[in-house]
Amino acid sequence: MSRRKIVAGNWKMNLDRAKGRDLALAVAARSAEAAGVDLVLCPPAAYLETVGSALGLSGSTSPSGVTLGGQTMHDKAGGAFTGEVAPPMLVDLGCRYVILGHSERRTLFGETDAIVNAKTKSALAAGLTPIVCVGETLEEREAGRTDAVVTAQIRGSLAGLSAVELEKVVVAYEPVWAIGTGKVASPQQAQEVHALIRSLLGSLASAEVAGKIRIQYGGSVKPDNAADLAVQPDIDGALVGGASLKADDFLGIARAFSG
């Protein structure tokens, strides 16, 4: 089944407003280089409006086709949650996507599968497409627990979603040991876990539904390794960290998935 590829840039807590605007302008100006690929920029929350303006957003549409995403959100639509960002706020700023359950959120901020699940449901209710992240640590991989860890995260993070809701989710497999380390799972290792994830999605809904869900790979993705990942049958794009901070690198990765 042919699935439209998606490459998202997670800027994390980097850049300032001027550099973020310039990067967004550069990506938007050259987005045609990655024809057929959905491009998403996920800047820090403080710069969402600036980046959205640079992309020329009108509502959630952009003339360049590059869309906006948040890096996280609260599961409540509003209330006394100092410092948090609500799903409707992301929508109000023109976001179409939101990253949920990134390993940094899980390990540094204590987000559990149950929390990710609540956020996923809230994102869908608000009209956002959640990019739900899963992945094992080096210790878990070396102990032969990759399948068990990823299975638990998928089942927990996506529990209770209908088939219609599942079709709207993007899953990102990010082996924690490969994030920001320069290490990358081999294309075969990545494909094995992506195939497992698609099988799990099928068990949550159906093989037909699972065949429509896009699964990204993340973990030190760069232009020079993206092509080998892109040809794998179950890898539908990339969630890019450090390489998304340079237009040349980000677009180089996106081009690999546009072939």
NORURBEL-V495551 format. One record per backbone hydrogen bond with DSSP energy under -0.5 kcal/mol. CO is the residue of the C=O (numbers start at 1). NH is the residue of the N-H. Records with the same first field share a line. If there is no record, write none. Layout:
CO=NH ; NH
This chain:
5=38
6=238
7=40
8=10 ; 240
9=11 ; 42
12=14
16=20
17=21
18=22
19=23
20=24
21=25
22=26
23=27
24=28
25=29
26=30
28=31
30=33
31=34
32=35
34=37
36=5
37=39
38=7
39=67
40=9
41=43 ; 69
42=11
44=47
45=48
47=51
48=52
49=53
50=54
51=55
52=57
53=56
55=64
58=60 ; 61
61=58
62=65
67=41
68=96 ; 97
70=99
76=87
79=81
81=84
85=74
86=89 ; 90
87=91
88=92
89=93
90=95
91=94
94=68
96=129
97=70
98=131
100=133
102=105 ; 106
103=107
104=108 ; 109
105=109 ; 111
112=116
113=117
114=118
115=119
116=120
117=121
118=122
119=123
120=124
121=125
122=126
123=127 ; 128
124=127
128=130
129=98
130=132 ; 170
131=100 ; 133
132=172
134=174
136=176 ; 177
137=141
138=142
139=143
140=145
141=144
145=149
146=150
147=151
148=152
149=153
150=154
151=155
152=156
153=157
154=158
156=159
158=161
162=166
163=167
164=168
165=168
166=169
169=214
170=132
171=173 ; 216
172=134 ; 174
173=218
175=178
176=179
178=180
186=190
187=191
188=192
189=193
190=194
191=195
192=196
193=197
194=198
195=199
196=200
197=201
198=202
199=203
200=204
201=205
206=210
207=211
209=212 ; 213
210=213
214=171 ; 216
215=236
216=173
217=239
218=175
222=225 ; 226
223=227
225=229
226=230
227=231
229=232
232=235
234=236
236=6
237=217
238=8 ; 240
240=10
241=244
242=245
243=246
246=250
247=251
248=252
249=253
250=254
251=255
252=256
253=257
254=257 ; 258
255=258 ; 259
